[in-house]
Amino acid sequence: MSKGNQASIFAAENSYFQPPKSESPSNQNSVDGEDLTLTQSIKDYKLRGRVEGRADKTMEQYDYVLGRLMEKFPEDSQVETITTKEMRKYFAYLMDEGLKNTSVAIHFRVLQAFFNWLVRENYISKSPLRDVEEPKTPDKFPKVIDKDQAEKLLDTARNWRRTWAGYRNFTIIVTFLDTGLRLNELVNAKLGNLDLEQRSIKVHGKGAKDRRVYFGRNNDKCLKHWVKMRSNVDKILDDTIFISQKGDKLKKRHVQRAITRIQEKAGLEDVQVSPHVLRHTAATLAVQNGLDTFSLKRQFGWEQMSTALKYVHMSDKALQESYSNSSPMDNLDG
């Protein structure tokens, strides 16, 4: 962090933590809340996000969503005086502006977290969103490829294993399908965080959170062989598991291009195949193979149990379709 950034943070903290002259520091938050403006409360919330190490994308989302909110309220609006009715009108305004319910739901979740934080900090007595429901969004199942398509992709990648890059790309696809890593997690995974004895990788996940991800025996064999092959470059310049032939860190776009080439060779042009689709596919196959919802949530690094439950419902749908063709009574005479 630069000296300028450090100075700005400490200046903000110093101004923030000065107790009012007429009140004791122990009552500071509850008293400050009576006069706290929306503008200042948003500055405080974003400062908290920076100090707690929120991801860049999360901070950008704060800037956008909270910036839109400030456009509709006067700068000197007292945060304590914002009402439930005003917030309902604000969400209606966003819809009138052409935002889809899915986008408005994102605004709702960010603002709900913001107002809940103000309540916890004793800046406001209750959230104006306490009695507001999140906008309904259509239940969309994540895009996946089926088991046969996954096997075609693997078979095609397996045919290119004789070359250094070919084996690396094969191992990447195996790892995506076996662990469900995000693309960013895969390209940033460190060799020092790979535990081949415990068959696990420690990754730096979404929301700047670390977690340990586990893999199976076949993936273990691939990774062991890849680690040996990895050193067969002139000079290794990076400590990530997957590197380029120049020895430096593998770029995300190179992973995406490699998967697209293998997809085309496998004759799967009519379906979408990407690192994120492979992640969804891994989750779906894990549930079909018996992984429980709680373990699925931990392995894939989701905050909400509801995200994991989507894959359980997808598995139920596959069971329904399969059973419709194998119902005992439907296949009996009479």
C-alpha positions in Angstrom: 0.0 0.0 0.0 1.4 3.4 -0.9 2.1 6.1 1.8 -0.6 8.2 0.2 -3.2 5.5 0.6 -2.1 4.8 4.2 -2.3 8.5 5.0 -5.8 8.7 3.6 -7.0 5.7 5.5 -5.6 6.9 8.8 -6.9 10.4 8.2 -10.4 8.9 7.6 -10.1 6.8 10.7 -8.9 9.7 12.9 -11.8 11.9 11.8 -14.2 9.0 12.2 -13.2 8.0 15.7 -13.2 11.5 17.3 -15.9 11.3 20.0 -18.3 14.2 20.3 -17.3 16.6 23.0 -20.7 16.4 24.8 -20.8 12.6 24.9 -18.6 9.9 26.3 -16.8 7.6 23.7 -18.9 4.6 24.9 -22.1 6.3 23.5 -20.4 7.5 20.4 -22.1 5.4 17.7 -25.6 5.7 18.9 -25.3 9.5 19.3 -23.5 9.9 16.0 -26.3 8.1 14.2 -28.8 10.8 14.9 -26.8 13.3 12.7 -25.0 10.8 10.4 -25.6 11.7 6.8 -26.0 9.1 4.1 -22.9 10.3 2.4 -20.8 9.9 5.5 -22.2 6.5 6.4 -21.4 5.2 2.9 -17.8 6.5 3.3 -17.6 4.7 6.6 -19.0 1.4 5.1 -16.5 1.5 2.2 -13.7 2.2 4.6 -14.7 -0.8 6.6 -14.6 -2.9 3.4 -11.1 -1.8 2.5 -9.8 -2.5 6.0 -11.4 -5.9 6.1 -9.8 -6.8 2.7 -12.9 -7.0 0.5 -12.2 -8.0 -3.1 -11.8 -5.3 -5.8 -15.0 -6.5 -7.5 -16.9 -6.2 -4.2 -15.6 -2.6 -3.7 -16.5 -1.8 -7.3 -20.0 -3.1 -6.6 -20.2 -0.9 -3.5 -19.2 2.1 -5.6 -21.9 1.5 -8.2 -24.8 0.4 -6.0 -24.3 3.0 -3.2 -23.4 5.7 -5.8 -26.8 5.1 -7.4 -28.5 5.4 -4.1 -26.9 8.7 -3.3 -28.1 10.1 -6.7 -31.7 9.8 -5.4 -31.2 11.2 -1.9 -30.0 14.7 -1.0 -26.4 14.8 0.2 -27.3 15.9 3.7 -30.0 13.2 4.1 -29.9 11.8 7.6 -29.5 8.0 7.3 -31.7 7.4 10.3 -34.6 9.2 8.6 -34.7 7.0 5.4 -38.0 5.1 5.5 -39.2 1.8 4.2 -41.6 3.5 1.8 -38.7 5.6 0.3 -36.7 2.4 -0.3 -39.6 0.7 -2.0 -40.0 3.8 -4.2 -36.3 3.6 -5.0 -36.5 -0.1 -6.1 -39.5 0.8 -8.2 -37.4 3.7 -9.8 -34.7 1.2 -10.7 -37.2 -1.1 -12.4 -38.7 1.9 -14.2 -35.2 2.7 -15.4 -35.2 -0.6 -17.2 -33.2 -2.8 -14.7 -34.2 -6.4 -14.7 -35.4 -8.0 -11.5 -32.1 -9.9 -11.3 -30.1 -6.6 -11.3 -32.5 -5.0 -8.8 -32.0 -8.0 -6.6 -28.3 -7.4 -6.6 -28.9 -3.7 -5.5 -31.2 -5.0 -2.8 -28.6 -7.4 -1.4 -25.9 -4.8 -1.3 -28.2 -2.3 0.4 -29.5 -4.8 2.8 -25.9 -5.6 3.9 -25.2 -1.9 4.2 -28.2 -1.0 6.4 -27.7 -4.2 8.5 -24.2 -3.0 9.2 -25.5 0.4 10.3 -27.8 -1.3 12.7 -25.0 -3.5 14.1 -22.8 -0.4 14.6 -25.7 1.4 16.4 -25.9 4.1 13.8 -29.6 3.4 13.1 -32.2 1.7 15.2 -33.6 -0.5 12.5 -33.0 -1.2 8.8 -35.5 0.5 6.3 -35.3 -2.8 4.4 -36.4 -5.0 7.4 -39.9 -5.3 6.0 -39.0 -5.3 2.3 -38.7 -8.5 0.3 -36.0 -9.1 -2.2 -37.4 -8.9 -5.8 -38.4 -12.2 -7.2 -36.1 -13.6 -9.9 -36.6 -16.6 -12.2 -35.1 -19.9 -10.9 -32.4 -20.5 -13.5 -30.4 -23.6 -13.3 -26.6 -23.2 -14.0 -25.4 -24.3 -17.4 -23.7 -27.7 -17.4 -22.5 -30.3 -19.8 -23.8 -33.9 -19.3 -21.7 -36.9 -18.4 -21.3 -38.1 -22.0 -20.1 -34.6 -23.1 -17.7 -34.4 -20.2 -16.2 -37.8 -21.2 -15.8 -36.6 -24.8 -14.0 -33.5 -23.6 -11.7 -35.6 -21.4 -11.0 -38.2 -24.2 -10.1 -35.4 -26.6 -7.7 -33.8 -24.1 -6.3 -37.2 -23.2 -5.2 -37.7 -26.9 -2.9 -34.6 -26.6 -1.1 -35.7 -23.4 2.1 -36.5 -25.2 3.2 -32.9 -25.3 4.1 -30.7 -22.3 1.3 -28.2 -23.0 -1.1 -31.0 -23.9 -0.6 -32.8 -20.6 -0.9 -29.5 -18.7 -4.2 -28.7 -20.4 -5.5 -32.3 -19.8 -4.6 -31.9 -16.1 -6.4 -28.5 -16.0 -9.6 -30.0 -17.4 -9.4 -32.9 -15.0 -8.9 -30.5 -12.1 -11.8 -28.3 -13.1 -14.1 -31.3 -13.3 -12.9 -32.9 -10.1 -12.6 -29.9 -7.8 -14.9 -27.3 -9.2 -12.3 -24.6 -8.9 -13.1 -21.1 -10.2 -10.8 -20.0 -13.1 -9.2 -17.3 -10.9 -8.6 -19.9 -8.2 -6.9 -22.3 -10.6 -4.5 -19.9 -12.2 -3.5 -18.5 -8.8 -3.1 -21.8 -7.0 0.4 -22.1 -5.5 2.5 -25.2 -5.8 3.4 -24.8 -2.1 -0.3 -25.1 -1.3 -0.7 -28.4 -3.2 -0.8 -31.3 -0.7 -0.5 -34.6 -2.7 -0.6 -36.7 0.4 -3.9 -35.3 1.6 -5.1 -34.8 -2.0 -6.0 -31.2 -1.4 -5.2 -27.6 -2.6 -5.4 -24.5 -0.5 -6.9 -21.7 -2.7 -7.5 -18.0 -2.3 -11.2 -17.8 -3.1 -14.0 -15.3 -3.8 -14.3 -12.6 -1.2 -10.6 -12.9 -0.3 -11.3 -16.1 1.6 -9.0 -19.1 1.8 -10.3 -22.6 1.7 -9.0 -26.1 1.2 -10.4 -28.0 -1.8 -10.1 -31.8 -2.2 -9.6 -34.0 -5.2 -9.9 -37.7 -6.1 -7.4 -40.5 -7.0 -7.4 -39.9 -10.8 -6.8 -36.2 -10.4 -4.1 -37.0 -7.9 -2.3 -39.1 -10.5 -2.5 -36.4 -13.1 -1.2 -33.7 -10.7 1.7 -35.9 -9.6 2.8 -36.4 -13.2 2.2 -32.8 -14.1 4.4 -31.6 -11.1 7.2 -33.7 -12.6 6.7 -32.4 -16.1 6.3 -28.8 -14.9 10.1 -28.5 -14.3 10.8 -29.3 -18.0 11.1 -25.7 -19.0 14.3 -23.6 -19.4 13.4 -21.3 -16.4 10.5 -21.3 -13.9 9.5 -17.8 -13.1 6.4 -18.3 -11.0 5.3 -20.5 -8.1 1.8 -21.3 -9.4 0.9 -24.9 -10.1 0.1 -24.2 -13.8 2.6 -22.2 -15.7 3.2 -21.3 -19.4 5.9 -22.8 -21.5 7.9 -19.6 -20.8 7.8 -20.5 -17.2 5.6 -17.6 -16.0 2.1 -17.6 -14.6 -0.6 -19.0 -16.9 -3.0 -16.3 -18.0 -6.8 -16.8 -17.7 -7.4 -16.2 -21.4 -4.9 -18.9 -22.3 -6.8 -21.4 -20.2 -10.1 -20.4 -21.8 -8.5 -20.7 -25.3 -7.1 -24.1 -24.6 -10.6 -25.4 -23.4 -12.2 -23.9 -26.5 -9.7 -25.7 -28.8 -10.4 -29.0 -27.0 -14.1 -28.4 -27.1 -14.0 -27.9 -30.9 -11.9 -31.0 -31.4 -14.4 -33.0 -29.3 -17.2 -31.9 -31.6 -19.0 -30.0 -28.8 -19.5 -26.7 -30.6 -23.3 -26.8 -30.0 -22.9 -26.6 -26.2 -21.2 -23.9 -24.1 -18.0 -25.1 -22.5 -16.0 -22.7 -20.2 -14.2 -22.9 -16.9 -17.4 -21.8 -15.2 -19.5 -24.4 -17.0 -17.0 -27.0 -15.9 -17.4 -25.8 -12.3 -21.2 -26.1 -12.5 -20.7 -29.5 -14.1 -18.4 -30.6 -11.3 -21.0 -29.6 -8.7 -23.8 -31.4 -10.5 -21.8 -34.7 -10.9 -20.7 -34.5 -7.2 -24.3 -34.4 -6.1 -25.3 -37.2 -8.4 -22.4 -39.2 -6.9 -23.8 -38.7 -3.4 -22.0 -35.6 -2.0 -24.1 -34.0 0.7 -25.2 -30.4 0.5 -23.1 -29.1 3.4 -19.9 -30.7 2.0 -20.7 -29.3 -1.5 -21.0 -25.8 0.0 -17.6 -26.0 1.7 -15.9 -27.6 -1.3 -17.1 -25.0 -3.7 -16.7 -22.0 -1.4 -20.3 -20.7 -1.5 -21.6 -18.3 1.2 -25.2 -19.4 1.0 -26.6 -22.9 1.4 -29.3 -22.0 -1.2 -26.6 -21.9 -3.9 -25.6 -25.5 -3.1 -29.3 -26.5 -3.1 -29.7 -25.5 -6.7 -27.5 -28.4 -7.7 -29.5 -30.8 -5.5 -32.7 -29.6 -7.3 -30.9 -30.2 -10.7 -30.0 -33.7 -9.6 -33.7 -34.3 -8.7 -34.7 -33.1 -12.1 -32.3 -35.6 -13.7 -33.7 -38.4 -11.5 -37.3 -37.4 -12.6 -36.4 -37.6 -16.3 -34.5 -40.9 -15.8 -37.3 -42.4 -13.8 -39.9 -41.5 -16.4 -38.2 -43.9 -18.7 -37.7 -46.6 -16.1 -40.8 -46.6 -14.0 -41.5 -50.3 -13.0 -45.3 -49.9 -13.5 -44.9 -48.2 -16.9 -42.9 -51.1 -18.1 -45.2 -53.9 -16.8 -47.8 -55.4 -19.0 -51.4 -54.8 -18.0 
